[in-house]
Amino acid sequence: MIVIGLTGKYCSGKSTVCDYLKSRSFYYKSLSDELRAVLAKEGIESTRENLIRMGNELRSQHGNSHLAKLVVEGMARDKNYVVDSLRNPDEIKELQKLPGFHLWNITSPE
């Protein structure tokens, strides 16, 4: 199992890297998608404000690594993954527990 976690500023090219890795048989996981699923289950619109609010609420209730734990639970150990939307150091620490984890910081010039 290889797991590549992506960090980087807004519009730095993370989606482009994800698309490339998906074309190379990596499965895509997003912590933001976990938030969207929670909002959908509660019938709440997935606006940026609601995503931020729900993320803060879940971290407050369950700890800063909660979203990463949800993503890890959904991973098959015989597949490779690219994980996007890492925003908290504890999310990275949770993923670092996986064998084969690599953290990439994506940057690009304006």
ChimeraX commands (.cxc) that place a marker at each C-alpha (Angstrom):
marker #1 position 0.00,0.00,0.00 radius 0.5
marker #1 position 1.19,3.46,-0.94 radius 0.5
marker #1 position -0.61,6.50,0.46 radius 0.5
marker #1 position 0.33,9.96,-0.76 radius 0.5
marker #1 position -1.05,12.86,1.25 radius 0.5
marker #1 position -1.16,16.24,-0.46 radius 0.5
marker #1 position -0.85,19.66,1.10 radius 0.5
marker #1 position -0.38,23.04,-0.52 radius 0.5
marker #1 position -1.88,26.44,-0.95 radius 0.5
marker #1 position -5.11,27.12,-2.79 radius 0.5
marker #1 position -4.61,26.73,-6.58 radius 0.5
marker #1 position -1.14,25.23,-6.16 radius 0.5
marker #1 position -1.86,22.25,-8.42 radius 0.5
marker #1 position -3.05,19.61,-5.93 radius 0.5
marker #1 position -5.98,18.64,-8.16 radius 0.5
marker #1 position -3.64,18.24,-11.12 radius 0.5
marker #1 position -1.41,15.92,-9.08 radius 0.5
marker #1 position -4.49,13.97,-7.94 radius 0.5
marker #1 position -5.66,13.57,-11.54 radius 0.5
marker #1 position -2.23,12.34,-12.59 radius 0.5
marker #1 position -2.06,9.79,-9.77 radius 0.5
marker #1 position -5.61,8.62,-10.47 radius 0.5
marker #1 position -4.52,7.97,-14.07 radius 0.5
marker #1 position -1.81,5.74,-12.56 radius 0.5
marker #1 position -4.33,3.57,-10.64 radius 0.5
marker #1 position -4.30,5.46,-7.35 radius 0.5
marker #1 position -7.64,5.74,-5.59 radius 0.5
marker #1 position -8.72,9.22,-4.55 radius 0.5
marker #1 position -9.75,10.15,-1.01 radius 0.5
marker #1 position -10.60,13.63,0.23 radius 0.5
marker #1 position -11.17,14.78,3.79 radius 0.5
marker #1 position -13.52,17.41,2.37 radius 0.5
marker #1 position -15.59,14.62,0.81 radius 0.5
marker #1 position -15.97,13.12,4.29 radius 0.5
marker #1 position -17.34,16.48,5.45 radius 0.5
marker #1 position -19.68,16.64,2.46 radius 0.5
marker #1 position -21.02,13.19,3.34 radius 0.5
marker #1 position -21.74,14.28,6.92 radius 0.5
marker #1 position -23.50,17.43,5.70 radius 0.5
marker #1 position -25.56,15.47,3.17 radius 0.5
marker #1 position -26.60,12.97,5.84 radius 0.5
marker #1 position -27.88,15.88,7.94 radius 0.5
marker #1 position -29.54,17.56,4.96 radius 0.5
marker #1 position -27.23,20.58,5.06 radius 0.5
marker #1 position -26.00,22.30,1.90 radius 0.5
marker #1 position -22.27,21.85,1.17 radius 0.5
marker #1 position -21.27,25.51,1.13 radius 0.5
marker #1 position -17.76,26.59,2.04 radius 0.5
marker #1 position -19.08,28.09,5.27 radius 0.5
marker #1 position -20.90,24.87,6.21 radius 0.5
marker #1 position -17.83,22.76,5.41 radius 0.5
marker #1 position -15.68,24.94,7.66 radius 0.5
marker #1 position -18.26,24.95,10.45 radius 0.5
marker #1 position -18.77,21.17,10.31 radius 0.5
marker #1 position -15.03,20.51,10.16 radius 0.5
marker #1 position -14.46,22.64,13.23 radius 0.5
marker #1 position -17.40,21.01,15.01 radius 0.5
marker #1 position -16.17,17.47,14.28 radius 0.5
marker #1 position -12.62,18.31,15.33 radius 0.5
marker #1 position -13.95,19.83,18.55 radius 0.5
marker #1 position -16.09,16.78,19.34 radius 0.5
marker #1 position -13.81,13.96,18.14 radius 0.5
marker #1 position -10.28,15.39,17.90 radius 0.5
marker #1 position -8.23,16.94,15.14 radius 0.5
marker #1 position -7.51,13.62,13.42 radius 0.5
marker #1 position -11.17,12.54,13.12 radius 0.5
marker #1 position -11.53,13.10,9.38 radius 0.5
marker #1 position -8.28,11.29,8.63 radius 0.5
marker #1 position -9.46,8.34,10.73 radius 0.5
marker #1 position -12.67,8.18,8.67 radius 0.5
marker #1 position -10.63,8.14,5.46 radius 0.5
marker #1 position -8.28,5.43,6.76 radius 0.5
marker #1 position -11.23,3.25,7.80 radius 0.5
marker #1 position -12.42,3.29,4.19 radius 0.5
marker #1 position -9.10,2.17,2.70 radius 0.5
marker #1 position -8.40,-1.32,1.40 radius 0.5
marker #1 position -4.89,-2.42,2.31 radius 0.5
marker #1 position -4.22,-3.82,-1.18 radius 0.5
marker #1 position -4.68,-0.50,-3.01 radius 0.5
marker #1 position -2.77,2.75,-3.40 radius 0.5
marker #1 position -4.31,6.11,-2.47 radius 0.5
marker #1 position -3.86,9.82,-2.91 radius 0.5
marker #1 position -5.41,11.84,-0.07 radius 0.5
marker #1 position -6.36,15.47,-0.58 radius 0.5
marker #1 position -7.62,18.25,1.70 radius 0.5
marker #1 position -5.21,17.75,4.59 radius 0.5
marker #1 position -5.50,20.86,6.73 radius 0.5
marker #1 position -4.44,19.89,10.23 radius 0.5
marker #1 position -1.13,18.47,11.50 radius 0.5
marker #1 position -3.01,15.77,13.45 radius 0.5
marker #1 position -4.60,14.55,10.21 radius 0.5
marker #1 position -1.10,14.06,8.84 radius 0.5
marker #1 position 0.03,12.30,12.03 radius 0.5
marker #1 position -2.88,9.87,11.66 radius 0.5
marker #1 position -1.92,9.06,8.08 radius 0.5
marker #1 position 1.74,8.67,9.07 radius 0.5
marker #1 position 0.70,5.57,11.02 radius 0.5
marker #1 position 0.10,3.82,7.69 radius 0.5
marker #1 position 3.00,1.93,6.14 radius 0.5
marker #1 position 3.93,3.48,2.82 radius 0.5
marker #1 position 2.70,6.99,3.65 radius 0.5
marker #1 position 4.34,9.95,1.90 radius 0.5
marker #1 position 3.49,13.63,2.36 radius 0.5
marker #1 position 3.84,15.89,-0.65 radius 0.5
marker #1 position 3.67,19.69,-0.42 radius 0.5
marker #1 position 2.53,20.98,-3.80 radius 0.5
marker #1 position 3.71,24.42,-4.87 radius 0.5
marker #1 position 3.66,26.35,-8.12 radius 0.5
marker #1 position 4.52,29.85,-9.26 radius 0.5
marker #1 position 1.64,32.24,-9.78 radius 0.5
marker link #1:1,2 radius 0.2
marker link #1:2,3 radius 0.2
marker link #1:3,4 radius 0.2
marker link #1:4,5 radius 0.2
marker link #1:5,6 radius 0.2
marker link #1:6,7 radius 0.2
marker link #1:7,8 radius 0.2
marker link #1:8,9 radius 0.2
marker link #1:9,10 radius 0.2
marker link #1:10,11 radius 0.2
marker link #1:11,12 radius 0.2
marker link #1:12,13 radius 0.2
marker link #1:13,14 radius 0.2
marker link #1:14,15 radius 0.2
marker link #1:15,16 radius 0.2
marker link #1:16,17 radius 0.2
marker link #1:17,18 radius 0.2
marker link #1:18,19 radius 0.2
marker link #1:19,20 radius 0.2
marker link #1:20,21 radius 0.2
marker link #1:21,22 radius 0.2
marker link #1:22,23 radius 0.2
marker link #1:23,24 radius 0.2
marker link #1:24,25 radius 0.2
marker link #1:25,26 radius 0.2
marker link #1:26,27 radius 0.2
marker link #1:27,28 radius 0.2
marker link #1:28,29 radius 0.2
marker link #1:29,30 radius 0.2
marker link #1:30,31 radius 0.2
marker link #1:31,32 radius 0.2
marker link #1:32,33 radius 0.2
marker link #1:33,34 radius 0.2
marker link #1:34,35 radius 0.2
marker link #1:35,36 radius 0.2
marker link #1:36,37 radius 0.2
marker link #1:37,38 radius 0.2
marker link #1:38,39 radius 0.2
marker link #1:39,40 radius 0.2
marker link #1:40,41 radius 0.2
marker link #1:41,42 radius 0.2
marker link #1:42,43 radius 0.2
marker link #1:43,44 radius 0.2
marker link #1:44,45 radius 0.2
marker link #1:45,46 radius 0.2
marker link #1:46,47 radius 0.2
marker link #1:47,48 radius 0.2
marker link #1:48,49 radius 0.2
marker link #1:49,50 radius 0.2
marker link #1:50,51 radius 0.2
marker link #1:51,52 radius 0.2
marker link #1:52,53 radius 0.2
marker link #1:53,54 radius 0.2
marker link #1:54,55 radius 0.2
marker link #1:55,56 radius 0.2
marker link #1:56,57 radius 0.2
marker link #1:57,58 radius 0.2
marker link #1:58,59 radius 0.2
marker link #1:59,60 radius 0.2
marker link #1:60,61 radius 0.2
marker link #1:61,62 radius 0.2
marker link #1:62,63 radius 0.2
marker link #1:63,64 radius 0.2
marker link #1:64,65 radius 0.2
marker link #1:65,66 radius 0.2
marker link #1:66,67 radius 0.2
marker link #1:67,68 radius 0.2
marker link #1:68,69 radius 0.2
marker link #1:69,70 radius 0.2
marker link #1:70,71 radius 0.2
marker link #1:71,72 radius 0.2
marker link #1:72,73 radius 0.2
marker link #1:73,74 radius 0.2
marker link #1:74,75 radius 0.2
marker link #1:75,76 radius 0.2
marker link #1:76,77 radius 0.2
marker link #1:77,78 radius 0.2
marker link #1:78,79 radius 0.2
marker link #1:79,80 radius 0.2
marker link #1:80,81 radius 0.2
marker link #1:81,82 radius 0.2
marker link #1:82,83 radius 0.2
marker link #1:83,84 radius 0.2
marker link #1:84,85 radius 0.2
marker link #1:85,86 radius 0.2
marker link #1:86,87 radius 0.2
marker link #1:87,88 radius 0.2
marker link #1:88,89 radius 0.2
marker link #1:89,90 radius 0.2
marker link #1:90,91 radius 0.2
marker link #1:91,92 radius 0.2
marker link #1:92,93 radius 0.2
marker link #1:93,94 radius 0.2
marker link #1:94,95 radius 0.2
marker link #1:95,96 radius 0.2
marker link #1:96,97 radius 0.2
marker link #1:97,98 radius 0.2
marker link #1:98,99 radius 0.2
marker link #1:99,100 radius 0.2
marker link #1:100,101 radius 0.2
marker link #1:101,102 radius 0.2
marker link #1:102,103 radius 0.2
marker link #1:103,104 radius 0.2
marker link #1:104,105 radius 0.2
marker link #1:105,106 radius 0.2
marker link #1:106,107 radius 0.2
marker link #1:107,108 radius 0.2
marker link #1:108,109 radius 0.2
marker link #1:109,110 radius 0.2
view
